[in-house]
Amino acid sequence: CRLLGPFALLVQLALGGLALLSLVYKRWRERPQRPLKIWAFDASKQVVGSVLVHLANVFMSMLDDEPYVPNPCSFYLLNLAIDTTLGIPILIILLRVFTALVSYTPLGKPAESIQSGHYGSPPKAWWWVKQSIIYFCGLFGMKICVLVLFLLLPWIARIGDWALSWTDGNEKLQIVFVMMLFPLIMNAMQYYIIDSFIKK
């Protein structure tokens, strides 16, 4: 299937909007509610991070230097499944490691400025930038771990093809399932868990 065709791009935009709604819903339900600016800082980290991870997944799905070349949709499906399961604890560990490392640099001063969800009073955009850098580095590290997993276990790509075999011959169904339905469920779950971790 084509991950960058017009239909696929439309589906991806719809997915982005629906995934963002999961964060809005979580804020609506949380008690006490974070101030809007604090919530926007927390949510924007995840939104920008998700776009970066999505682009990385699309890129990884198009790599074809292996002897066995999986369907890009099945490779994307597998990538996303690993990101939103094994990737979550890897990301949380990396965030703790990177935060500890940054605390020894000038960027880590004052210490509260790199503690996720702390933006000062009034909230400071520079503190958000510092925390976002740490968060994006954590995401990048997590994606490297996933890539290493694929390199060490090349046969794992076949699992994605098997998981999508019921959609063979129907590219639009593959795209809707891989780029919309499955990610909507998995990203919403991931957003919910990570938001609980990165908020104050």
C-alpha positions as CSV (number, residue, x, y, z in Angstrom):
1,C,0.0,0.0,0.0
2,R,1.1,3.6,-0.4
3,L,1.5,5.5,2.8
4,L,2.0,8.9,1.1
5,G,-0.9,8.8,-1.4
6,P,-3.7,11.4,-1.3
7,F,-6.1,9.1,0.4
8,A,-3.5,8.0,3.0
9,L,-2.6,11.6,3.8
10,L,-6.3,12.5,4.3
11,V,-6.7,9.6,6.7
12,Q,-3.6,10.7,8.6
13,L,-4.9,14.2,9.0
14,A,-8.2,12.8,10.4
15,L,-6.2,10.5,12.8
16,G,-4.2,13.5,14.1
17,G,-7.4,15.4,14.9
18,L,-9.0,12.4,16.6
19,A,-5.9,11.7,18.6
20,L,-5.8,15.3,19.8
21,L,-9.4,14.9,20.9
22,S,-8.4,12.1,23.3
23,L,-6.2,14.6,25.1
24,V,-9.0,17.1,25.2
25,Y,-11.3,14.4,26.7
26,K,-8.7,13.5,29.3
27,R,-8.5,17.2,30.4
28,W,-12.3,17.5,30.5
29,R,-12.4,14.4,32.8
30,E,-9.4,15.2,35.1
31,R,-10.0,16.7,38.5
32,P,-8.6,19.1,39.4
33,Q,-8.1,20.4,35.9
34,R,-4.7,21.8,34.9
35,P,-4.9,25.5,33.9
36,L,-5.4,25.8,30.1
37,K,-1.9,27.1,29.4
38,I,-0.3,24.3,31.4
39,W,-2.4,21.7,29.6
40,A,-1.5,23.2,26.2
41,F,2.2,23.0,27.1
42,D,1.8,19.3,28.1
43,A,-0.4,18.4,25.1
44,S,1.8,20.2,22.6
45,K,4.8,18.1,23.6
46,Q,2.9,15.0,22.7
47,V,1.4,16.4,19.5
48,V,4.7,17.5,18.1
49,G,6.4,14.3,19.3
50,S,3.7,12.2,17.7
51,V,4.2,14.0,14.3
52,L,8.0,13.3,14.6
53,V,7.4,9.6,15.5
54,H,4.8,9.3,12.7
55,L,7.3,10.6,10.1
56,A,10.0,8.3,11.5
57,N,7.5,5.3,11.2
58,V,6.6,6.2,7.6
59,F,10.3,6.6,6.7
60,M,11.2,3.2,8.4
61,S,8.3,1.6,6.5
62,M,9.8,2.6,3.2
63,L,13.3,1.1,3.9
64,D,13.7,-1.9,1.6
65,D,17.4,-3.0,1.9
66,E,16.5,-6.3,3.5
67,P,16.1,-9.5,1.5
68,Y,12.5,-9.7,2.6
69,V,10.5,-6.5,1.8
70,P,7.3,-6.3,3.8
71,N,4.2,-4.4,2.8
72,P,4.8,-0.8,4.0
73,C,1.4,-0.8,5.7
74,S,2.2,-4.0,7.7
75,F,5.6,-2.6,8.6
76,Y,4.0,0.7,9.8
77,L,1.4,-1.4,11.8
78,L,4.1,-3.3,13.5
79,N,6.2,-0.2,14.2
80,L,3.2,1.5,15.8
81,A,2.3,-1.6,17.8
82,I,5.8,-1.7,19.3
83,D,5.9,2.1,19.9
84,T,2.7,2.0,21.9
85,T,3.6,-1.1,23.9
86,L,7.3,-1.7,24.5
87,G,8.0,1.9,23.5
88,I,6.2,3.4,26.5
89,P,8.4,2.0,29.2
90,I,11.5,2.6,27.1
91,L,10.5,6.2,26.6
92,I,9.8,6.7,30.4
93,I,13.3,5.2,31.3
94,L,15.0,7.4,28.6
95,L,13.2,10.5,29.9
96,R,14.5,9.9,33.4
97,V,18.0,9.3,32.2
98,F,18.1,12.4,29.9
99,T,16.5,14.6,32.6
100,A,19.2,13.4,35.1
101,L,22.0,14.0,32.5
102,V,20.7,17.5,31.6
103,S,20.5,18.4,35.2
104,Y,24.3,18.5,35.2
105,T,24.4,21.1,32.4
106,P,23.6,24.8,32.3
107,L,20.4,23.9,30.5
108,G,19.3,22.1,33.7
109,K,19.2,25.3,35.8
110,P,17.0,25.9,37.7
111,A,16.3,22.2,38.4
112,E,12.5,22.7,38.3
113,S,12.7,24.0,34.7
114,I,13.5,20.5,33.4
115,Q,11.0,18.6,35.6
116,S,8.2,17.6,33.2
117,G,5.0,19.5,33.8
118,H,6.7,22.3,35.8
119,Y,6.6,25.6,33.9
120,G,7.0,28.2,36.6
121,S,4.7,30.9,37.7
122,P,3.7,32.4,35.4
123,P,4.3,29.6,32.9
124,K,7.5,30.1,30.9
125,A,7.8,29.1,27.3
126,W,11.6,28.6,27.7
127,W,10.9,25.9,30.3
128,W,8.6,24.2,27.9
129,V,11.3,24.3,25.2
130,K,13.8,22.7,27.5
131,Q,11.4,19.9,28.5
132,S,10.4,19.4,24.9
133,I,14.0,18.9,23.9
134,I,14.4,16.2,26.5
135,Y,11.1,14.6,25.4
136,F,12.0,14.6,21.7
137,C,15.4,13.2,22.6
138,G,13.6,10.4,24.5
139,L,11.3,9.7,21.5
140,F,14.4,9.6,19.2
141,G,16.1,7.2,21.5
142,M,13.0,5.0,21.7
143,K,12.8,4.9,17.9
144,I,16.5,3.9,17.7
145,C,15.7,1.0,20.1
146,V,12.8,-0.1,17.8
147,L,15.0,0.1,14.7
148,V,17.7,-2.0,16.5
149,L,14.9,-4.5,17.3
150,F,14.0,-4.8,13.6
151,L,17.7,-5.1,12.6
152,L,18.3,-7.8,15.2
153,L,15.1,-9.7,14.4
154,P,14.4,-9.1,10.7
155,W,11.8,-11.9,10.7
156,I,9.6,-9.8,12.9
157,A,8.4,-7.9,9.8
158,R,6.5,-11.0,8.6
159,I,4.3,-10.7,11.7
160,G,2.9,-7.4,10.3
161,D,2.2,-9.0,7.0
162,W,0.4,-11.9,8.8
163,A,-1.6,-9.4,10.9
164,L,-2.8,-7.6,7.8
165,S,-3.4,-10.6,5.6
166,W,-7.2,-10.2,6.0
167,T,-7.0,-7.0,4.1
168,D,-5.1,-8.3,1.1
169,G,-6.2,-6.9,-2.2
170,N,-8.0,-3.9,-0.6
171,E,-5.5,-1.0,-0.3
172,K,-8.0,1.5,1.0
173,L,-9.1,-0.9,3.8
174,Q,-5.5,-1.4,4.7
175,I,-4.8,2.3,4.8
176,V,-7.9,3.0,6.9
177,F,-7.1,0.2,9.4
178,V,-3.3,0.9,9.6
179,M,-3.4,4.7,9.4
180,M,-6.7,5.4,11.3
181,L,-8.4,2.7,13.3
182,F,-5.5,0.9,14.8
183,P,-3.5,4.1,15.6
184,L,-6.5,5.8,17.0
185,I,-6.9,3.1,19.6
186,M,-3.2,2.7,20.3
187,N,-2.3,6.4,20.2
188,A,-5.2,7.4,22.5
189,M,-4.0,4.8,25.0
190,Q,-0.4,6.0,24.7
191,Y,-1.4,9.7,25.0
192,Y,-3.4,8.9,28.1
193,I,-0.5,7.0,29.8
194,I,2.3,9.4,28.7
195,D,0.2,12.5,29.6
196,S,-0.2,11.1,33.1
197,F,3.6,10.8,33.3
198,I,4.6,14.2,31.8
199,K,2.1,16.3,33.6
200,K,3.0,17.9,36.9
